[in-house]
């Protein structure tokens, strides 16, 4: 997974967040995203190669479109909170 460290800029917090995101995608209900994440985590393909692959392009495009629609509906404060959680090593869970 050396390209993950490179993509994360050798920042351990970003690398941790990237791996966490891949683990979440590996449990996704979306078959293509699940397959992509597992292949990257298993070292079968680099993340760069996976996201550039035409095999995963439709699923990635749809996921990004859903995220972007959601993001555009957020207030500036909610956007800041979302950005902050990307670097939070100890996210608080609601009880």
BELGIJO-V831021 format. One line per field, one symbol per residue. ss: DSSP state (h for helix, s for strand, l for the rest). phi: phi as a letter, one per 30 degrees, with the letter a starting at -180 (. if undefined). psi: psi as a letter, one per 40 degrees, with the letter a starting at -180 (. if undefined). A space follows every 10 residues. Layout:
ss=???
phi=???
psi=???
This chain:
ss=lhhhhhhlll lhhhhhhhhh hhhhhhllll hhhhhhhhhh hlllllhhhh hhlhhhhhhh hhhhhhhhhh hhhllhhhhh hhhhhlllll lllll
phi=.dddddddih deddddddde ddddddcddd eddddedddd ddidaddedd dddddceddd dddddddddd eddddedddd ddddddcddb ddcdc
psi=fddddddeff hddddddddd dddddeeieh dddddddddd deediidddd dehededddd dddddddddd ddeiiddddd ddddddeheg hhii.
